[in-house]
Amino acid sequence: MPSMNAPGAPVPPPAEDKHKLEMAERMDRAAFFVDAFLHLYGEFLKVREEPAAWYAQLEKIRTWVAHRAGMDAVQA
């Protein structure tokens, strides 16, 4: 049967050959995710506690949202 992949593209391994993560590796990845989340949430709280910093961020957020809304309207 001919390959459905583009010429020169690597052929993905069959599903049964995929590497399953060991429990320790899954726990390490989960801990990394939790640490990253808590760090980002801490940064958010630092900005949120200062009214001047928060209002400066709100302006950036509003500009970003308006830009995204304009891009979505063009794509639709």
Backbone as JSON Lines, residues from 0, in Angstrom:
{"i":0,"aa":"M","n":[0.84,-1.17,0.0],"ca":[0.0,0.0,0.0],"c":[0.88,1.23,0.0]}
{"i":1,"aa":"P","n":[0.6,2.23,-0.83],"ca":[1.45,3.42,-0.89],"c":[1.3,4.26,0.37]}
{"i":2,"aa":"S","n":[2.38,4.98,0.69],"ca":[2.39,5.83,1.87],"c":[1.51,7.06,1.66]}
{"i":3,"aa":"M","n":[0.77,7.46,2.7],"ca":[-0.07,8.65,2.64],"c":[0.71,9.89,3.05]}
{"i":4,"aa":"N","n":[1.96,9.71,3.5],"ca":[2.79,10.83,3.93],"c":[3.46,11.47,2.73]}
{"i":5,"aa":"A","n":[3.84,12.72,2.91],"ca":[4.58,13.42,1.86],"c":[5.94,12.73,1.69]}
{"i":6,"aa":"P","n":[6.52,12.82,0.49],"ca":[7.83,12.2,0.29],"c":[8.85,12.76,1.27]}
{"i":7,"aa":"G","n":[9.59,11.89,1.9],"ca":[10.63,12.31,2.82],"c":[10.14,12.56,4.23]}
{"i":8,"aa":"A","n":[8.83,12.57,4.45],"ca":[8.3,12.8,5.8],"c":[8.47,11.52,6.61]}
{"i":9,"aa":"P","n":[8.83,11.66,7.89],"ca":[8.99,10.45,8.7],"c":[7.65,9.78,8.93]}
{"i":10,"aa":"V","n":[7.67,8.49,8.94],"ca":[6.46,7.71,9.16],"c":[6.26,7.57,10.67]}
{"i":11,"aa":"P","n":[5.1,7.95,11.2],"ca":[4.89,7.84,12.65],"c":[4.86,6.38,13.07]}
{"i":12,"aa":"P","n":[5.34,6.09,14.29],"ca":[5.33,4.69,14.75],"c":[3.9,4.23,15.0]}
{"i":13,"aa":"P","n":[3.67,2.95,14.89],"ca":[2.35,2.43,15.2],"c":[1.97,2.72,16.66]}
{"i":14,"aa":"A","n":[0.68,2.72,16.94],"ca":[0.2,3.09,18.27],"c":[0.8,2.2,19.36]}
{"i":15,"aa":"E","n":[0.98,0.93,19.1],"ca":[1.47,0.03,20.14],"c":[2.94,0.28,20.47]}
{"i":16,"aa":"D","n":[3.67,0.99,19.6],"ca":[5.08,1.26,19.85],"c":[5.3,2.55,20.64]}
{"i":17,"aa":"K","n":[4.24,3.29,20.93],"ca":[4.41,4.56,21.64],"c":[4.87,4.3,23.06]}
{"i":18,"aa":"H","n":[5.75,5.18,23.5],"ca":[6.33,5.06,24.84],"c":[5.31,5.48,25.89]}
{"i":19,"aa":"K","n":[5.08,4.62,26.87],"ca":[4.21,4.97,27.99],"c":[5.08,5.48,29.12]}
{"i":20,"aa":"L","n":[4.65,6.57,29.73],"ca":[5.43,7.17,30.79],"c":[5.34,6.34,32.07]}
{"i":21,"aa":"E","n":[6.44,6.25,32.75],"ca":[6.46,5.57,34.04],"c":[5.79,6.47,35.07]}
{"i":22,"aa":"M","n":[5.4,5.91,36.19],"ca":[4.71,6.66,37.23],"c":[5.56,7.84,37.73]}
{"i":23,"aa":"A","n":[6.85,7.62,37.95],"ca":[7.72,8.69,38.45],"c":[7.8,9.84,37.45]}
{"i":24,"aa":"E","n":[7.88,9.51,36.17],"ca":[7.96,10.54,35.14],"c":[6.64,11.32,35.06]}
{"i":25,"aa":"R","n":[5.52,10.64,35.19],"ca":[4.22,11.34,35.2],"c":[4.11,12.26,36.4]}
{"i":26,"aa":"M","n":[4.58,11.81,37.55],"ca":[4.54,12.63,38.76],"c":[5.45,13.85,38.62]}
{"i":27,"aa":"D","n":[6.62,13.68,38.01],"ca":[7.52,14.8,37.77],"c":[6.86,15.84,36.86]}
{"i":28,"aa":"R","n":[6.22,15.37,35.83],"ca":[5.55,16.3,34.91],"c":[4.38,17.01,35.59]}
{"i":29,"aa":"A","n":[3.64,16.31,36.4],"ca":[2.53,16.93,37.13],"c":[3.06,17.98,38.11]}
{"i":30,"aa":"A","n":[4.14,17.66,38.81],"ca":[4.74,18.61,39.76],"c":[5.24,19.85,39.02]}
{"i":31,"aa":"F","n":[5.84,19.66,37.85],"ca":[6.32,20.79,37.05],"c":[5.15,21.68,36.66]}
{"i":32,"aa":"F","n":[4.05,21.09,36.23],"ca":[2.86,21.85,35.85],"c":[2.32,22.65,37.03]}
{"i":33,"aa":"V","n":[2.22,22.01,38.19],"ca":[1.71,22.7,39.38],"c":[2.62,23.85,39.77]}
{"i":34,"aa":"D","n":[3.93,23.62,39.76],"ca":[4.88,24.69,40.09],"c":[4.75,25.86,39.12]}
{"i":35,"aa":"A","n":[4.63,25.58,37.83],"ca":[4.5,26.64,36.84],"c":[3.2,27.41,37.05]}
{"i":36,"aa":"F","n":[2.12,26.69,37.3],"ca":[0.82,27.34,37.53],"c":[0.87,28.25,38.75]}
{"i":37,"aa":"L","n":[1.41,27.74,39.86],"ca":[1.47,28.54,41.08],"c":[2.37,29.76,40.92]}
{"i":38,"aa":"H","n":[3.45,29.62,40.17],"ca":[4.32,30.77,39.9],"c":[3.57,31.84,39.11]}
{"i":39,"aa":"L","n":[2.9,31.43,38.04],"ca":[2.16,32.4,37.23],"c":[1.02,33.04,38.02]}
{"i":40,"aa":"Y","n":[0.35,32.26,38.85],"ca":[-0.73,32.81,39.67],"c":[-0.17,33.81,40.68]}
{"i":41,"aa":"G","n":[0.99,33.53,41.24],"ca":[1.66,34.47,42.15],"c":[1.99,35.78,41.46]}
{"i":42,"aa":"E","n":[2.47,35.7,40.22],"ca":[2.76,36.92,39.45],"c":[1.48,37.71,39.2]}
{"i":43,"aa":"F","n":[0.39,37.01,38.88],"ca":[-0.89,37.67,38.68],"c":[-1.32,38.4,39.96]}
{"i":44,"aa":"L","n":[-1.18,37.73,41.11],"ca":[-1.59,38.35,42.37],"c":[-0.76,39.58,42.7]}
{"i":45,"aa":"K","n":[0.53,39.56,42.37],"ca":[1.37,40.74,42.62],"c":[0.84,41.94,41.84]}
{"i":46,"aa":"V","n":[0.49,41.73,40.59],"ca":[-0.03,42.82,39.76],"c":[-1.42,43.22,40.25]}
{"i":47,"aa":"R","n":[-2.23,42.25,40.6],"ca":[-3.62,42.53,41.0],"c":[-3.7,43.31,42.3]}
{"i":48,"aa":"E","n":[-2.71,43.16,43.19],"ca":[-2.73,43.85,44.48],"c":[-2.41,45.33,44.37]}
{"i":49,"aa":"E","n":[-1.75,45.75,43.3],"ca":[-1.4,47.16,43.12],"c":[-2.34,47.77,42.1]}
{"i":50,"aa":"P","n":[-3.2,48.71,42.53],"ca":[-4.18,49.29,41.6],"c":[-3.55,49.91,40.35]}
{"i":51,"aa":"A","n":[-2.46,50.65,40.5],"ca":[-1.84,51.29,39.33],"c":[-1.33,50.24,38.33]}
{"i":52,"aa":"A","n":[-0.68,49.21,38.85],"ca":[-0.17,48.15,37.97],"c":[-1.33,47.41,37.31]}
{"i":53,"aa":"W","n":[-2.41,47.18,38.07],"ca":[-3.55,46.47,37.52],"c":[-4.2,47.26,36.39]}
{"i":54,"aa":"Y","n":[-4.41,48.57,36.58],"ca":[-5.03,49.37,35.53],"c":[-4.14,49.47,34.29]}
{"i":55,"aa":"A","n":[-2.82,49.47,34.49],"ca":[-1.91,49.46,33.34],"c":[-2.07,48.15,32.56]}
{"i":56,"aa":"Q","n":[-2.19,47.03,33.28],"ca":[-2.38,45.74,32.61],"c":[-3.74,45.66,31.93]}
{"i":57,"aa":"L","n":[-4.76,46.26,32.57],"ca":[-6.09,46.25,31.95],"c":[-6.08,46.92,30.59]}
{"i":58,"aa":"E","n":[-5.34,48.01,30.47],"ca":[-5.25,48.69,29.17],"c":[-4.64,47.77,28.13]}
{"i":59,"aa":"K","n":[-3.58,47.06,28.52],"ca":[-2.94,46.12,27.59],"c":[-3.9,44.98,27.22]}
{"i":60,"aa":"I","n":[-4.64,44.5,28.2],"ca":[-5.59,43.4,27.96],"c":[-6.68,43.87,27.01]}
{"i":61,"aa":"R","n":[-7.21,45.06,27.25],"ca":[-8.28,45.58,26.39],"c":[-7.8,45.78,24.96]}
{"i":62,"aa":"T","n":[-6.58,46.28,24.81],"ca":[-6.02,46.44,23.47],"c":[-5.87,45.09,22.78]}
{"i":63,"aa":"W","n":[-5.38,44.11,23.51],"ca":[-5.18,42.78,22.94],"c":[-6.52,42.16,22.53]}
{"i":64,"aa":"V","n":[-7.54,42.3,23.41],"ca":[-8.85,41.73,23.11],"c":[-9.46,42.41,21.88]}
{"i":65,"aa":"A","n":[-9.35,43.73,21.81],"ca":[-9.89,44.46,20.66],"c":[-9.19,44.03,19.37]}
{"i":66,"aa":"H","n":[-7.88,43.84,19.45],"ca":[-7.12,43.39,18.28],"c":[-7.57,41.99,17.86]}
{"i":67,"aa":"R","n":[-7.72,41.09,18.84],"ca":[-8.16,39.72,18.54],"c":[-9.57,39.72,17.95]}
{"i":68,"aa":"A","n":[-10.46,40.57,18.49],"ca":[-11.84,40.64,17.97],"c":[-11.81,41.11,16.53]}
{"i":69,"aa":"G","n":[-10.95,42.05,16.22],"ca":[-10.83,42.52,14.84],"c":[-10.3,41.44,13.92]}
{"i":70,"aa":"M","n":[-9.36,40.65,14.39],"ca":[-8.81,39.57,13.58],"c":[-9.86,38.5,13.33]}
{"i":71,"aa":"D","n":[-10.66,38.18,14.35],"ca":[-11.7,37.17,14.19],"c":[-12.77,37.62,13.21]}
{"i":72,"aa":"A","n":[-13.1,38.92,13.21],"ca":[-14.11,39.45,12.3],"c":[-13.63,39.35,10.86]}
{"i":73,"aa":"V","n":[-12.34,39.57,10.64],"ca":[-11.77,39.49,9.29],"c":[-11.77,38.05,8.8]}
{"i":74,"aa":"Q","n":[-11.49,37.1,9.67],"ca":[-11.4,35.7,9.29],"c":[-12.78,35.08,9.04]}
{"i":75,"aa":"A","n":[-13.82,35.62,9.64],"ca":[-15.16,35.04,9.51],"c":[-15.78,35.31,8.18]}
